[in-house]
Amino acid sequence: MARFIFITGGVVSSLGKGLMAASLAALLQARGFKVRIRKFDPYLNVDPGTMSPYQHGEVYVTDDGAETDLDLGHYERFTGVSARQADNITSGRIYRDIIAKERRGDYLGATVQVIPHVTDAIKSFAQDDTDDLDFILCEIGGTVGDIEGLPFVEAIRQLRNELGREKTCSVHVTLVPYIAAAGELKTKPTQHSVRELTGLGVQPDILLCRCEKPLPDSDRAKIALFCNVRTEAVIPALDAPSIYAVPLQYHAEGLDAEVLRHFGLSSPDPDLSRWDDIVDRYQKPEGEVTIGVVGKYVGLPDAYKSLNEALVHGGMANRVKVNIRWIDAEIFEKGDSEIAALLEPMHGILVPGGFGERGTEGKIASVRFAREHKVPFLGICLGMQMACVEAARNTAGIAGASSTEFGDTREPVVGIITEWMSAEGLQKRQAGGELGGTMRLGAYEADLVKGSRVADIYGTTTISERHRHRYEVNVAYRDALERGGLLFSGMSPDGLLPEIVERPDHPWFIGVQFHPELKSKPFDPHPLFAGFIEAALRQARLV
């Protein structure tokens, strides 16, 4: 039977519960255990798919088409275990399903309540499909005391009673702030946070204490005394030079050993050579490149979390440091002087995905600069679409080329698609229908042109990549664009949906309709990002 590790947070948000969960899972995995991580999100949205990147950050997409919290990206990057729809649940989804059952009469006239109906749904989600696993790590979003999270904490309390303490472990991530005026760390916020959690019926077994200064043994003992845990179960968690150093740091502080002690388990020492190599590649680069990312959500780095990490992974593959310059696409709509000043120092230009018209002319201008100045270019999702619009306008003679996403146009080089084939069969949607969950989502296959650059990069002519978009490049314009030098080197298996374009006459120019950053990992960098950084390194040596 699987053992459950419940992860909560207190005092403030953004303490790194997701990173902690991913790191602990990686350590358990390195000891030979089979793990899976799940995220409980207390907000009332059904999923983050309709939420602004400025509100929520990146929307992470799984192979089976779930739009999820960005922490699932950490889970995948650290463990290599593909996340699924079943690994992320929100209050919105739970309440939607419960209300649908009530309307059908499934509850046979019973009064529907938070306890037991909502808590039973949460417990069912946590325990579903766990028979072949050693550990399930369940992270609860938000902080202890949030009204939205109370049903989840109550569900944890019930599960601990039902499964027994020998099958469950509570890890509480908290803050031990340093007060400069006093010149010391303060343990009182942690004490209050644990008291709040204990008052809800959950006594933590392990405390992970985020602090910016080393935690003295006397403070560890004080926290243990007042929070009713072993001194060895108070784990200091200082800031690390890289998120990929966190597993090694937590292992050195004894986190994984304390978890196994709680469960009464023993195992060989973990094989951490993978993480040693990752940290070595990150901390000891043999060169550096600068990549300009021209986007519309650059004010919040979490909006491009997976993209940022995939670029770092590409740097690891080439053993170089990647300096990322986040550039607001709207700046380039002011004139050519800004474009040259900001992009000439770049060794590579990347135009990422996005929604809406704002900033798109700046993205098109960036594509043109990369094409004309022979700078390595990678366009992702909307970035590929803007590469096609730029080609239509400037190499195919279609001056009015645009996307129907931005309004009516006589030359819809990019347009909304209302029908497409998936593994489940024909999918349909209406142009004016609901936004949530109506895009082309999840993994789809593509066939690559033999001998093309992308076929060489992937080392195959059949690939599967994750999508998240509702507009497609119009295949009716393929001939005109190819006459202008833009090769359609990847297509959907039925030949109707363009997946990849490239320029054979350019040192490195590729646009993809999918999101390759979602499948990149530090120990397995995505080949497109490894190739892009390699091309940027060649560009840097030419300057």
N, C-alpha and C positions, 0 to 999 in steps of 0.2 A: 504494500500500500504506500502511496506517495506521502511524503512529509511536506507540511506547509510552513512557509516562512512569510509572515505578514509584516509589511514594512509601512510604518507611519512616519509622519513628520510633525514637528512642533516648533513653536516660537515664531518663526517666519517662514515664508515660502522660498523657493529657489535654493534650498540647501543641498540639492543634489540627490534626492531619493532615487530617481531613475538611474543615475550613474552608479549609485551605491548598489542598487539591485543588479544592474548589469555586471558590475565588478565582482560581487559575491557569487553570482551565477557562473562567471568565468572561472573563478577559483574552485568552486565545487566541480565544475566540468573538468578542470585540470587534475582533479583528484580521481577522475574516472566515473563520476556520477552523471546521470542523465537529467537535464534540467529543462524547465520552461518558465517563462516569466509572463505575468498577466498584470494589466493595469486597470484599476477601478477609477473612473473619472466621475466625480460627484455632480458636475454641471448638468443642466437640464436639456442641453442640446442632444439630439439623437446621436450625432457624431460631430467632429470638428469640421466637416466638409464645407459648411456654409459660413464658418467663422473667419473673420478678417485675420490675415497673418499678423497684423499689429496687435490683435487681441490674444492670439493663441500660439503664434509662431507657425512653423511648418506643419502641414498635414502629411503624415506618413501613410503610404499606401502599401498594402500587403499583396502577395501573389493572388489571393482569392478576392481581391477587389474591395477590401475594407479601408475606409478612410479613418485613420486612428491618430492618437496622440503621438507627438514626436519622440516620446520616451521609448516607443517600440523600435525606433531606429537605433537607439543605444543598445537595446536588447539584442537586436540582430547583429549589430557591428561587433559586439563583444563576445557573443556565443556562436554565431554562425547558424543559429536555429531560426528558420523562417517563421516569422510571426503570421498569425491567422486572424480571421474575423473573431474567433472565439477567445482571443487574447486581450481584447479591450471592450469594456462595458461602461456605459454611462448611465446616470440616473434617468436621462431622457429616454434611452432605449428600454430600460426596465419599466418605467411608468407607462410608456406607450404600449408595451406588450401586455402589462397587467390590465390596463383599461380596455384593450381589445378583447381580452378574455372575459372581462366583466360584461362587456356589451353582448358577447355571444352567449352569456349565461353559464360559462364554465364553472363559476363558483357556486352555482346552485342556490343563489339567493343569499349567500353569506355576506356579511359586512366586510368590505375590502379595506384592509388596514396596512400600515407600515410594518407592524408586527402582527401576524407572521408573513404576510404575502410578499412584501418588498424584501425583507431579510431572507426569506426562503429563496427568492429569485437570485439574490446575490450569492448565497451559499451554493445554489445549483450551478451557477456560472463558475465559481471557483473550483468546484469538484468535477466538472464535466471533462471527459476524455483525459483522464490522468492515470490510467491503469499501468501504463508502461514507463512511468517516470519515477525518479527517485525523489526529486524536489520540485515543488511548485512555489515560486516566489510571487507574492501578490502585493503590488504597490498600490496604496490608496493616495489619490491626488489630494492636494490642498494640505491644510494643517489641522491638527486635532483641535476640536472646538468649533470648526466651521459647521454651520447648521446643515449644509447640504451633505456633509460627510457622516453625520450621525448614524444613518441606517447602515452604512458600511462598517463602522466601528462596532455597532451592535451585532452585525452578522459575524464579525470576527470573534466577538465574545461568545456567541452561540457555538460557532465551529470549534473553538478551543474546548468548550465543555463537552461537545459531542464526540470529538475525535480523541480527546485526551492530551495532556501536556506533552506526552512522549511523542506525539505526532505533529505538534505545532510549536512554532517559535515566533515570538513577537520582537521585532527589531525597531527601535524608535530612533529616528534621526533628529538631532536637536542641535541647538546653538549654545556655545560657550563664548560669549563676546569678550573682547579685550577692551577695557576702559582705559584709554590713554591717560586721563587725568589722575586715575588711581594707580596706574602702572601695574594692573593685574587683571587676570581673567576672572569672570564672574560666573558662578555656578547657579545662581538663583533662577535665571530663566529656564534652565534645564529642569530644576526641581519643580517649578510651577507647571511646566509642560507635562512632566511625568505624572504629577498629581492630577492634572486634567484627564489624562488618558486612563489612569487608575480609577478615577471617579466614574468613568464610563464602563468599568468592569474589565479592562484589559491591563494586566500588569506586564510591562515589558521585561523581556529576559536579557536583552542586550541593548546597550545605548551606544550609538555612533555619534560622537560629539565633534561637530564641526567647529574648528577654532583656527585662528591665524597665528597663534603662538603655541609652542609646545605645552602640553597639559601636564603640570607637575603631578608627581605621585600623590601628594597630599590632596590635590583637588580631585583626583580620580577616587581616592578613598572617601572623600567627602560626598561626592556624587553617589557613590555606591551605597553609603550609609543612609542618605536621605531618600534615595530612590529605590531601595530594597532590591539591589542586584549585587552580584559578586564584583569585586574590584577588577578582576580580569575581564569582566563583561562590559566595562567602560572603555570603549575603543576610541582613541584620539583620531581625528580625521583632519589633518592639515591640508592646506591648498597644495596641489601638485603642479609640477612644471608642465604637465600635459595630462589630458584625461586618460591617455593610454598608460600612464604611470600609476594610475589609481589602483588597479588590481595588485600590483607589486607592493604598493604602500600599505594597503589594507592587510595583505598577507603578512607583511613584516610586523604589523601591530596585533596580529593574532585573530582577526575577524573570523576567518574560515575555521580555524581550530576551535574557537569558542562555540561556533554553531554546531560543529560535530560533537563537542563535549556535551552540549545541551541535549542532543538527540541520543547520546550514548553510543556514538559510532566511531569507528577508527578507519583510517585509510592510509595508503602510502603518501609520502610527501608529494605535493602537486608538481607536475612538470610545467614549469613556467618559462621554458626556453623560448616559446613563441612570443611572450610578452617582453622578455629580455631583448630579443631581436628587434621588436617594434620600437621599443624605447631607444635602443641604440641607433636605429635609422633616423628617428626623429631628432635626437639630441646631437648627433654627429653627422650632419649633412656635409657633402663634398662640393656643394655649389648652391646657387639659389636662383630663382626665377620670380618674376612679378607678373601676376595675372590680374587683368582688369575685368571685374564682374559688373556688367552694365544692367542694372535691374531697377525695379520700382519700389521694392520693400527694403532698401538698403539701410534704412534707419533702425531696423531691428534684425541683428544677425541671426536670431533663432528662426526667422522666416526662411532662411536658406541653410538650415543646420546640416542636413545630409550633404548638400552641395559643398559646404565648407569642408566637411570631413572627407569627402571623396577627393577633393583637391589635395588635401594633406596626404591621403593614401597614395595618390599619384606621385607626390613628392617622395614618399617612402620607397615606392617601386623604383625610382630613379636615384635615390639617395640624395635628394636636394631639398632645400628649404623652399616652401612656396609662400611668397608674400602676396596676400590678397588685398587688392584695392577695390573697395566697394564704391561704385560710381552711380549716382542718380541719373537715370536715363533722361529725365526732363532737362538736365543741364545742356544736353546736346541739341536741344530744340532752339537754342538761342543763337547758334551760328557755328560756322566751321572752325573758328579760332579756338573755341573751347574743346572741340573734338580733337584737334591736333595736339593741343597742349596736354590733355589728359591721357590720350591713347598712344602717342609716340613713344613714351618710356616703357610701355607694356611689352612683355615677351609673348603674351597670349591674351586673347579677348574671348570672354565667355558671356553669352546672352542667355539668361535662365528663363524659366517659365513664369507665368503670371496671368492675370485676368484683367480685362478691360482695356480701354483705349489709352489711358494716361501713360505717357512715356514711350509709346510705341514708335513714334517718329524718331526719337532719340536712339532707340534700339536699331531701327533700320539704318540710321546714319552710322552706327557702330559697325554693323555688318558691312556696309560699303567701305568703310575705312579699312577693315580687316582684309576685304577682297582686293582692294586697289593697292594696299601697301604690303601685301603678302605676309600678313601677321597671322600666326596660327589662330584658328577660330573654332569654337565649339558652341553650337546653338542647341538649346534644350527646349522642347515643347513649343511654347510661343516663340522662342529664339529661332527654331527651325522655320516656323511659319513666317517670321519676319525676314529670314534669309531668302525665302521663296518670293516674298513680295518685293524685296530689294532686287532680286534677279529679274523679276518680271518688269519692273520699272526701268532698270538701268542696263540690262543686257538683252532683254527680249522685246523691248520697244512697246511695252504695255503701260503707258503712263498712268492710267487710272487704277492700277492694281491695288487691291486692298483686301480686307477681311470683313465678312458680314457681321463679325463680332462688334465692329465699330460703327455699324449703320449700313444703310442701303448702298450698294455699289454696283456699277455696270460690269466690273471686272473682278468677280469674287474668286481670287486666287486661293483664298481660304474661306471656308464656309462651314455652317453647322451640318452635322450629319445626324439623320433621324433613324437610320437603321444600320446595324452592323452585326456580324456573326461573332459569337463568343463560344467558349466551351459548353455553355448551357444552351446554345442555340441562338436564334434570331433575337436581337435586342432592339427595342423601339423606344422612341421618346418624341415628345412634341416640342416644337421650338419655343412655345410659350409656357411650357410645363414647369413643374417644380425643379428647383436647383439641386437640392440635396440628393446625393446618390444617383444622379441621372447621367453622369459622365461615362466615358469609356474608361473603366477602372480595372486595375489589376494587370495580370500577366497575359500578354498576347504574343504569338509567334510572328516572326518576320523571316522572309527569304531574302538572302543577300546575293548580289550579282557576283558571280565568280570572277576573281581577279581584281575586284574593287579594293579600295583602301580599307574599308570596314571589314570586308571578308578576310583580309590579311591580318587586321588587328584582332578580330575574334578567333581566327584560325578555324572558321567553319562558315557554312552558308545558311545555317538555320539557327536562329537565336530566339530567346524568349525574354521580354523586358516588360517592366511595369508602366502602365499608363494612367494619366489623370487629366482628361481634357474633353471638351465637347465640340471643338472645332477641328477640322481636318484640312490638309492641303488638297485642293481640287485637282483630281487626277486628269481632268480635261485639259489642264494647262501643261501637262507633262512634256509634250513634244516641243512646245514653244520654249519652255525653260531649258530643256536639254539642248536645243539649238543654240541657246545663249551660254552653254558651258556648264550647266548645273546637272550633274548625273543623279538620277533616281536609283541609288544603289541598294535600297532596301524597300520591299513592298510587303503588304499583308499577303498571306498565302493565296487569297482569292484575287490578288492583283488590283484591288480597288482602292486601297488606302496606302498612301506614301508613308513610309516609316523612317527612311534615311535619305538624305541628299548629301552630295559631296562635290568638290571641284577638282577634277584630275589635274588641271593646270595650275593648281595652287599648292604651296608646300604642305599645308595641312588645314583643310576647310571641311568641316563635317557638321551637319545639322540632324538632330534626331527628334522624332515626335514623342518618344517615351522619356522616362526619367532614369537614366543609368545610375545616378547617384544613390538611388534607393537600394542598390544591390552591392555597393562597394563596402569592403571591410578592410581594416588595417592589415590583416594577415592574408587578404586576397583582394588587392586593389582592382577596381573595375578596369578592364583593358582599354576602354575609351579614355579614361582619365590618365592612366599610365602613358598611353600614346600621346595625349594632348600635352602633358608635362614634358615628355621626351622631346616633342616638337618645339615647345617653348624654350627648352634648354639649348637646342640647336640655334634658335633665334637669338638667345642671349649671347651665344658665342660669336654670332655674326656682328653684333653691335659694337 
